């Protein structure tokens, strides 16, 4: 583990996707731990995203397209890279977009971190597991066999596979497969925001919520199961990897417990102190055949690495999200 003085006062940390949902929450976590020399990397043209960075301690903002030029000039100063930025729209069909923003950009980031001897943590995704035919183990031998369901997931798995083939590596590296992350600072995400976010807004507007009907006979309506993980837990794990001696590799990042959308909606109503009113609608056809009915992270590797902080339960996470942030539009 690093010394307190080194971590708090001497580390320059790069965060890509800095103005996004998880990236901005990570910067808040780092600031709260005393890390204030932050290089924020993103496409800063979307004004609604930049609200995520309000009041955060940042040394410099660097446009995504200009970052590698910046890094070539400043690499000796950089102590750690959190590569969180990515195109995350699961309905986008153009693979060229994902090749550019998710795959090739990440390859260049890896190669620069190797060249300049910089530790690196990057965001992968549970979407790589597809329908879960092979389970949800983060064993490296499984990654080559996975069958992602959309172009976004394929780009994430392609990078995971490429990483595992590399003989030249950063001094420390970690890939984290994020499961269904929810929490503050996702106001800008539109359709791709979490179900909790959409549930809150539907209930606020109409007093009821629509959930997707099940089109799989093995699951009742609303009983589709996902591993929902609160963003505060996600950034806690990211901080853990930066500040502890941990074996390099790809790790699952979820709670290890699958919960139903019905549980999620019920708790959102409860946290809003509203009467429960749930209706079921057909899953949109453009995502119906690529819809995951069950995800649950096997987090044994993370626990074996020494992470021992308890995760928010779905009920506690939703309660904190609704009452502390969504109720008045606050940011984390």
Secondary structure as GFF3:
##gff-version 3
##sequence-region A 1 332
A	DSSP	alpha_helix	4	9	.	.	.	ID=ss1
A	DSSP	beta_strand	13	16	.	.	.	ID=ss2
A	DSSP	alpha_helix	21	32	.	.	.	ID=ss3
A	DSSP	beta_strand	38	42	.	.	.	ID=ss4
A	DSSP	alpha_helix	47	50	.	.	.	ID=ss5
A	DSSP	three_ten_helix	51	53	.	.	.	ID=ss6
A	DSSP	beta_strand	60	63	.	.	.	ID=ss7
A	DSSP	three_ten_helix	64	66	.	.	.	ID=ss8
A	DSSP	alpha_helix	67	74	.	.	.	ID=ss9
A	DSSP	three_ten_helix	75	77	.	.	.	ID=ss10
A	DSSP	beta_strand	80	83	.	.	.	ID=ss11
A	DSSP	alpha_helix	95	98	.	.	.	ID=ss12
A	DSSP	pi_helix	99	104	.	.	.	ID=ss13
A	DSSP	alpha_helix	105	116	.	.	.	ID=ss14
A	DSSP	beta_strand	119	125	.	.	.	ID=ss15
A	DSSP	three_ten_helix	126	129	.	.	.	ID=ss16
A	DSSP	alpha_helix	140	143	.	.	.	ID=ss17
A	DSSP	alpha_helix	151	164	.	.	.	ID=ss18
A	DSSP	beta_strand	173	178	.	.	.	ID=ss19
A	DSSP	beta_strand	180	182	.	.	.	ID=ss20
A	DSSP	three_ten_helix	187	192	.	.	.	ID=ss21
A	DSSP	alpha_helix	195	206	.	.	.	ID=ss22
A	DSSP	beta_strand	209	212	.	.	.	ID=ss23
A	DSSP	beta_strand	225	226	.	.	.	ID=ss24
A	DSSP	beta_strand	228	230	.	.	.	ID=ss25
A	DSSP	alpha_helix	231	243	.	.	.	ID=ss26
A	DSSP	beta_strand	249	253	.	.	.	ID=ss27
A	DSSP	beta_strand	259	260	.	.	.	ID=ss28
A	DSSP	alpha_helix	261	272	.	.	.	ID=ss29
A	DSSP	beta_strand	278	281	.	.	.	ID=ss30
A	DSSP	alpha_helix	285	288	.	.	.	ID=ss31
A	DSSP	alpha_helix	300	304	.	.	.	ID=ss32
A	DSSP	alpha_helix	314	321	.	.	.	ID=ss33
A	DSSP	pi_helix	322	326	.	.	.	ID=ss34
###
